Amino acid sequence: MRVLVISPNFQLVKNRNKCVYQEHALKLKGINLVLSLKKKYLCTPIVKLKYTFMKSYETVFILTPVLSEDQAKEAVKKFESEIKSFGAKLQHSESWGLKKLAYPIQKKSTGFYFLFEFEAENNVVADMELLMKRDERVLRFLTVKMDADHLSYAESRRQKSKKAEKAEA
């Protein structure tokens, strides 16, 4: 039982999410007064606001080398649109190109590497990973939650890549 004190003379008793009002007797100069609290004003439900915080994630995935570069880019665009449709904000997308794998996966020794950095809720990551598991073009994927140090490193890595692109042009 939870008791909320509204004023020194009145109490509102909450019992198992049901509001019960109590009548209190007051003695003022020898006169007995019975006061009651009105149920409709004091027992209205309080709506708690649910705050959802977007967390930063990084996903690296490998596409099968059987695809042409156009097909790989099309698959990446599909994943980008799916991430956005789940309500996530895509911060950065990067293609690492065709690289040799450390060990053979599904009898393949190379693969197209891609990186996504995005902000999302927890359930979005599970939905995206399920989508990647079902897609036969994806050999492997890994999603990591980014902490403050990881975010600063990723930002500095992006700045360095921008400077390198400007120097080449």
N, C-alpha and C positions, 0 to 999 in steps of 0.2 A: 504494500500500500504506500502510495506516495502522497504527501501532503504539501500543497503549495500555499504559502501564507500570502494573502493579498493585502491585508491590513491587519493591525493588531486584533481586530474583533472578528474578522471573517477568515474562513478557511475553505479551500476547495480540495476535495478529496478525489484523487484519481485512482481507480481500482480496475486493473486489467483493461485498460483503454476505454473504460466506460466512465463518463463523468457523473458524479453524484454530488448534488449540492446539499449542504447542511444548513439547518436553521439554527441560529444562535440567539440565545436570550441575553439581553443586555439590561442592566439595571441602571437607570439614570434617575437620580434623586427620588428613589422609592417607586418609580414607575417601571413596570416590566414591559419591555418592548421585544417582540419577536421579529427578527429580520431574516429574510431569506435571500439567497443569491439567485439571480436569474440564470437559468441553465443555458439559454440560447446565446448569451453574450460571452460567458466565461468558458464554456465547454466546446467552443468551435475547434476543429482540428487544426493543428499547426502543420503546415506543409514544409518539410525539410527540403532544402535545395540540394540537389546532387551535383557536385562539381566534378567534372571529368577533366583530368589533366592529360594532355598529349605528351607522350614520351618519345624520345628520339631513338630510332632504330637504324641499323645498317644491314643490308642483305647483299650477299655476294652469291651469285648463282652461275652455273656452267651449263651452257647449251651444247647439244650434240654437234660434232663437226660435220655431220652429214648434210646439214642445212647450208644453203648458200648465204652470203652476207645479207642479202635482201630479206630472206626468210628469217634470219636471226633478228634483224632490226624490226621486222613485223611482229615477232614474238615478244620482243622487248616493249614495243608500243602497246601490245595487248596487256602485258603485265602492268605497265604504267597506268593505263586506263582503268584496269581493275582496282589498283591501289587507290586511285582517286575516287572510284565509285564506292569504295568501302568507307570513305570519309577521311582518308589520310591526306596529309600535305606532303607532296614529293619535294624534298629540298634539293637533291642533286642526283643526277644520273650519269654514269660514266661507263664507257666501253673500254675494256682492256684488250680486246682483240683475241685472235686465235693464239692460244698458248699450249705448251706441252704439259700434260698432267704428270704428277709425281708418280702415279701408278695407274695401270689400266682400269678404266671403269666401263663396264659393259663392252669389253673388248675394243675400246677406243683409247687412243693415247693422246689426243688433243681435244680441245674444246674452246668455245667462245665464252670468255669471262665478262660478266657485267656486274656493276655495283649500283645499288640504290640506297640513298639516304632519305629517310622520311620520318615524319612525326605522326603518331597514331596512338589509338587506345590499344589495350591488350588484346581484345577480341579480333582486331583487324589483322594482327600478326598471325593468329591461328588460322583465320580464313585465307590469308595469302599463302601460307605454307601448305594448306590443303589444296589450293589451286595448283601450286607448283608440283605437289606430289602426284596429282592426277595428270599433269601434262607430260607426255612421253618425250618431249624435246629437251626437258631439263634433266641433266645427269645428276647434279648435286646442287644443294643450296645450303646457306647458313645465315641465320638472322641473329644479330647481336644487339642488345640494348646498349646505347651509348651513354656513358657517364660524362661528367664535365671535362675530364682530361681528354677523353676520346673525341668529344666535340671540338675542343680547341685544336687538337692534332689534325682532325679532318679539315677544319677551316684553313689551317696553315698549308696543308697538302694541296687544297684547292687553289690557294693563292700562288703557290709555287708552279702548279700546272698552268695557270693563266699567264704567269710571267714567261714560262718556257714557250707557250704558244705565240706570245707577242714577239719573242726573240726570233722564232723561226719565220714569222711572217715578214 
